[in-house]
Amino acid sequence: MIIVMQEKATPQDIEDVVSRIKEYGYSPQLIEGSLRTVIAALGDARDKARLQSLESLHHVESVMPILKPYKLCSKEVKSESTIIDVKGIKIGGNKLVVMAGPCSVESREQLVATGLACKASGADILRGGAFKPRTSPYSFQGMAEEGLILLKEVSDETGMPIVTEVMNPREIDLVYKYSDIIQVGARNVQNFSLLKEIGRLDKPILLKRGLATTIDEWLMSAEYILSEGNREVILCERGIRTFETATRNTLDLSAVPVLKEKTHLPVIIDPSHGAGYWQYVDAMSRAAVAVGADGLMIEVHWKPEEAYSDGPQSLKPDKFDKLMKALRPIATAVGREI
């Protein structure tokens, strides 16, 4: 159930309702809006009549059931779009946010060259993997903490915040120490133990869609994070597995308008993993902007032919620069800026 407070409800009024919700055996979750506060009461719906009685309080506007299986990320709970502020960069607002960098951190030289080039072309956030989930156990697995240290050094040099992946609950504290946005990759989208742990953090979480995850399943994964108290979740569509073999995955651009209808969370697109080949990244990026995505995550490498992972889908810095220039008029056409 959701309890919508009156516009002029005081902090004491809100605390009164929160206390009552707890007394009834439910878990209250506050969602602050620009005009009023909404309180989600999470728990067993069989005793919802007691919650309905809260509507008689003078400082409560209405009490309504949440019809969606996902509660806190539903637009039923919060109709306004969530905007996530990362060191002054607002994800989900009017500006399209571009996250760019290599798939894997390989060396200081590689990361500095790529990071500086991305920054010069207008990228907002530096992406790079220090821990790499690979299909083969014999493939490069990342530089671990050494890679995180390099990311932090290049972040300080460029002024770009960092987004990097966490794979193991035991490594959460380590990744938290260096990152500004913590990424959950496609393979971990339903690792519920990991999702609950990062839900207790006070940093934004970028949640990638799984290879065979439906949109509702994806939103339920986001719900795990939100239900633990972390309200800053960014959804990232990165392609799903279909029968098609011409591309690495099938980029589901229709997910953007569907998600915009279902959730208040920001949605970005990863065209690099979605296509799997650099020559398609340009077109998919343009389409993502046109369809209403809040941002892009693009793999850029100074020497893709020498990349330890995902070289075929990585743009060289000059191609990334051309893409950024090409995206600006499209962004303007749909009422956004980049």
C-alpha distance (Angstrom), angle and dihedral (degrees) to the residues before:
residue distance angle dihedral
M1 . . .
I2 3.78 . .
I3 3.78 123.7 .
V4 3.80 112.9 -153.9
M5 3.80 111.2 -155.3
Q6 3.79 123.5 -144.0
E7 3.80 114.2 -96.3
K8 3.82 91.2 -112.6
A9 3.80 95.9 45.0
T10 3.79 111.6 139.1
P11 3.83 126.2 -135.5
Q12 3.81 87.2 -104.3
D13 3.83 90.3 53.7
I14 3.78 89.9 52.0
E15 3.80 92.4 47.5
D16 3.81 89.1 50.5
V17 3.81 91.2 56.5
V18 3.81 92.2 43.8
S19 3.80 90.1 53.5
R20 3.79 92.1 49.6
I21 3.81 91.6 49.4
K22 3.80 90.0 53.4
E23 3.80 90.9 48.1
Y24 3.80 88.9 55.0
G25 3.82 90.1 55.6
Y26 3.80 98.0 -105.1
S27 3.80 130.9 124.4
P28 3.84 112.1 -120.0
Q29 3.80 119.9 -144.9
L30 3.82 119.1 -172.8
I31 3.79 121.3 -142.4
E32 3.79 112.6 -171.1
G33 3.82 115.5 -149.2
S34 3.78 129.8 -173.8
L35 3.83 92.2 -103.9
R36 3.80 107.1 18.5
T37 3.77 144.1 8.1
V38 3.79 123.4 -111.5
I39 3.80 121.3 -159.5
A40 3.79 119.0 -157.3
A41 3.80 113.8 -152.3
L42 3.79 107.9 -154.4
G43 3.79 122.5 -165.3
D44 3.79 144.9 71.3
A45 3.81 108.1 -9.9
R46 3.80 93.1 -154.4
D47 3.80 90.9 86.7
K48 3.79 95.8 45.1
A49 3.84 93.0 124.3
R50 3.80 89.0 77.8
L51 3.79 90.0 55.0
Q52 3.80 90.6 47.5
S53 3.81 88.0 59.4
L54 3.81 89.5 66.9
E55 3.80 87.1 76.0
S56 3.82 87.7 78.7
L57 3.81 91.3 67.4
H58 3.80 113.3 102.6
H59 3.81 93.3 -131.5
V60 3.83 94.1 52.3
E61 3.78 117.6 87.1
S62 3.80 99.2 -171.1
V63 3.81 145.4 -22.5
M64 3.79 116.7 -141.7
P65 3.80 136.5 173.4
I66 3.80 118.3 -113.1
L67 3.79 104.8 -126.4
K68 3.79 98.8 -170.1
P69 3.83 119.6 84.2
Y70 3.80 87.4 -129.8
K71 3.79 107.9 64.0
L72 3.78 115.5 177.7
C73 3.80 96.6 40.9
S74 3.80 92.8 47.6
K75 3.79 123.3 106.2
E76 3.78 86.5 -130.6
V77 3.80 87.1 73.6
K78 3.81 98.6 36.2
S79 3.79 121.4 17.6
E80 3.81 94.9 -179.2
S81 3.79 118.2 85.0
T82 3.78 114.3 -105.7
I83 3.79 113.6 -119.1
I84 3.79 116.2 -161.2
D85 3.79 118.2 -155.0
V86 3.81 115.4 -149.8
K87 3.80 109.1 -178.9
G88 3.80 90.9 -39.1
I89 3.82 95.6 -41.0
K90 3.79 108.7 116.9
I91 3.80 115.6 -149.3
G92 3.80 113.1 -161.5
G93 3.79 96.3 26.2
N94 3.78 130.9 100.8
K95 3.80 93.8 -68.6
L96 3.80 119.3 81.8
V97 3.79 107.4 -131.0
V98 3.80 118.6 -144.0
M99 3.79 120.8 -156.4
A100 3.79 111.7 -167.0
G101 3.77 140.7 168.3
P102 3.80 142.2 92.3
C103 3.77 126.1 -39.6
S104 3.80 90.2 -125.7
V105 3.77 133.0 23.0
E106 3.80 102.8 -122.7
S107 3.81 106.9 162.8
R108 3.78 141.5 -15.4
E109 3.81 91.1 -106.6
Q110 3.80 92.1 52.6
L111 3.80 94.5 46.3
V112 3.81 96.4 44.7
A113 3.81 93.2 48.5
T114 3.79 93.3 46.5
G115 3.80 95.5 40.8
L116 3.80 94.9 50.3
A117 3.81 90.9 47.3
C118 3.82 92.0 50.4
K119 3.80 91.4 48.7
A120 3.82 92.1 49.1
S121 3.81 90.1 52.9
G122 3.81 93.0 52.4
A123 3.81 105.5 -93.5
D124 3.79 114.0 156.0
I125 3.80 104.2 -160.8
L126 3.82 132.3 33.2
R127 3.78 115.8 -129.2
G128 3.80 125.4 -166.6
G129 3.77 138.1 142.4
A130 3.79 121.4 -120.4
F131 3.81 92.2 169.6
K132 3.81 113.4 40.5
P133 3.81 124.9 -163.8
R134 3.81 105.8 -148.3
T135 3.79 131.9 -176.1
S136 3.80 90.6 -130.8
P137 3.82 120.2 54.5
Y138 3.82 87.4 -145.4
S139 3.81 95.0 59.5
F140 3.82 123.7 96.7
Q141 3.81 107.3 -72.0
G142 3.80 99.5 -168.0
M143 3.81 136.9 -95.9
A144 3.83 94.9 -86.7
E145 3.83 113.9 -159.3
E146 3.79 92.4 -2.2
G147 3.80 87.8 58.9
L148 3.80 91.5 48.2
I149 3.80 90.2 52.4
L150 3.81 90.4 51.8
L151 3.81 90.6 49.3
K152 3.80 90.4 52.4
E153 3.81 92.1 48.7
V154 3.81 92.7 50.5
S155 3.80 90.4 43.6
D156 3.81 89.3 55.6
E157 3.80 90.4 47.3
T158 3.81 96.2 48.7
G159 3.80 100.4 30.6
M160 3.81 90.4 -127.1
P161 3.81 119.2 135.1
I162 3.83 117.1 -124.5
V163 3.80 131.2 -114.6
T164 3.80 115.1 -171.7
E165 3.79 137.2 156.8
V166 3.78 130.7 -101.0
M167 3.80 116.7 -159.2
N168 3.77 106.4 168.7
P169 3.83 128.0 50.7
R170 3.81 87.6 -137.9
E171 3.82 89.9 61.7
I172 3.82 97.5 49.4
D173 3.81 95.0 99.5
L174 3.81 91.2 49.0
V175 3.82 94.5 50.2
Y176 3.82 90.5 42.6
K177 3.81 89.9 56.4
Y178 3.82 93.8 60.6
S179 3.81 107.3 24.8
D180 3.80 135.1 80.8
I181 3.82 95.3 -164.5
I182 3.79 121.3 27.4
Q183 3.79 114.9 -144.8
V184 3.79 125.4 -149.1
G185 3.79 108.8 -159.5
A186 3.79 129.2 -138.1
R187 3.80 92.9 -98.0
N188 3.81 91.7 57.3
V189 3.80 100.3 43.3
Q190 3.82 90.3 111.2
N191 3.79 97.5 34.4
F192 3.79 89.6 118.9
S193 3.79 95.6 -177.6
L194 3.80 89.7 56.8
L195 3.82 91.9 44.7
K196 3.80 92.1 52.7
E197 3.80 91.9 49.2
I198 3.81 94.8 51.0
G199 3.80 89.0 43.5
R200 3.79 86.8 71.9
L201 3.82 92.8 57.1
D202 3.80 125.8 98.5
K203 3.80 95.9 -136.3
P204 3.82 129.5 89.9
I205 3.80 117.0 -92.5
L206 3.80 123.0 -145.2
L207 3.81 106.8 -153.3
K208 3.79 115.9 -163.0
R209 3.78 121.5 -154.3
G210 3.80 117.0 -110.4
L211 3.79 123.7 -115.5
A212 3.80 92.1 -106.3
T213 3.80 101.6 18.3
T214 3.79 119.5 130.1
I215 3.79 118.3 -137.6
D216 3.80 92.1 -108.4
E217 3.83 91.0 49.9
W218 3.80 89.0 49.3
L219 3.80 91.4 51.7
M220 3.80 90.2 48.4
S221 3.82 87.4 55.9
A222 3.80 89.0 52.0
E223 3.80 87.2 49.9
Y224 3.81 90.1 59.9
I225 3.80 88.8 59.5
L226 3.79 95.7 43.6
S227 3.80 93.1 46.1
E228 3.82 89.5 61.2
G229 3.80 91.2 57.0
N230 3.81 104.7 -93.4
R231 3.82 107.7 122.4
E232 3.82 96.3 177.1
V233 3.80 106.5 91.3
I234 3.79 124.4 149.0
L235 3.81 117.4 -163.6
C236 3.81 117.6 -142.4
E237 3.80 123.0 -164.9
R238 3.83 107.7 -154.9
G239 3.78 104.2 165.7
I240 3.79 133.1 -76.7
R241 3.79 131.3 -124.1
T242 3.81 115.1 -98.9
F243 3.79 135.9 153.6
E244 3.83 91.0 -83.4
T245 3.82 117.5 109.2
A246 3.80 101.0 176.4
T247 3.80 89.0 85.6
R248 3.79 130.5 34.5
N249 3.81 91.4 -115.0
T250 3.80 135.9 -9.0
L251 3.80 110.5 -100.7
D252 3.80 106.8 -137.7
L253 3.80 102.6 -149.2
S254 3.80 90.0 167.0
A255 3.80 86.2 70.8
V256 3.81 89.2 75.5
P257 3.84 99.0 64.4
V258 3.81 90.4 36.9
L259 3.80 91.5 54.0
K260 3.80 92.0 43.7
E261 3.80 87.1 58.2
K262 3.81 95.0 46.2
T263 3.81 106.5 36.5
H264 3.79 143.5 31.7
L265 3.83 92.2 -142.3
P266 3.83 119.8 110.8
V267 3.81 117.3 -104.2
I268 3.79 126.8 -149.9
I269 3.81 132.3 180.0
D270 3.81 129.6 -130.7
P271 3.82 103.5 -157.8
S272 3.81 92.7 172.9
H273 3.82 95.5 66.8
G274 3.79 90.9 31.1
A275 3.81 93.3 61.7
G276 3.79 102.1 20.7
Y277 3.81 93.6 -152.1
W278 3.79 124.9 82.0
Q279 3.80 94.6 -135.7
Y280 3.82 91.0 66.5
V281 3.81 97.1 45.9
D282 3.81 93.6 83.2
A283 3.82 94.8 55.5
M284 3.80 94.1 42.1
S285 3.82 91.2 49.3
R286 3.79 91.6 52.0
A287 3.80 90.8 48.4
A288 3.81 91.5 48.5
V289 3.80 91.4 55.4
A290 3.80 91.7 46.5
V291 3.81 93.2 50.4
G292 3.80 93.3 54.0
A293 3.81 108.0 -96.0
D294 3.81 116.3 162.7
G295 3.77 93.2 -137.6
L296 3.78 149.8 -24.4
M297 3.79 136.2 -111.1
I298 3.80 109.6 -153.4
E299 3.78 130.5 179.6
V300 3.80 113.7 -131.1
H301 3.81 125.4 178.0
W302 3.78 129.0 177.0
K303 3.85 90.8 -140.1
P304 3.83 109.2 19.3
E305 3.78 91.6 174.9
E306 3.83 88.2 64.8
A307 3.83 97.3 40.8
Y308 3.80 117.3 131.8
S309 3.81 90.0 -141.4
D310 3.83 138.7 14.7
G311 3.80 95.8 3.6
P312 3.84 94.0 149.3
Q313 3.82 91.8 61.1
S314 3.81 98.0 42.1
L315 3.80 122.8 103.6
K316 3.77 121.0 -135.9
P317 3.82 112.8 -122.8
D318 3.82 93.6 -104.2
K319 3.81 92.0 53.1
F320 3.81 90.6 47.0
D321 3.80 89.4 52.3
K322 3.83 91.3 52.1
L323 3.80 90.0 48.4
M324 3.81 92.8 52.1
K325 3.80 90.2 52.1
A326 3.82 91.1 48.3
L327 3.81 92.7 50.9
R328 3.80 96.2 56.8
P329 3.83 98.5 75.2
I330 3.81 90.5 44.7
A331 3.78 90.6 51.9
T332 3.80 90.2 49.7
A333 3.81 90.9 49.8
V334 3.82 91.4 57.2
G335 3.80 94.1 43.6
R336 3.78 98.0 -100.3
E337 3.79 135.9 110.3
I338 3.78 132.0 -140.0
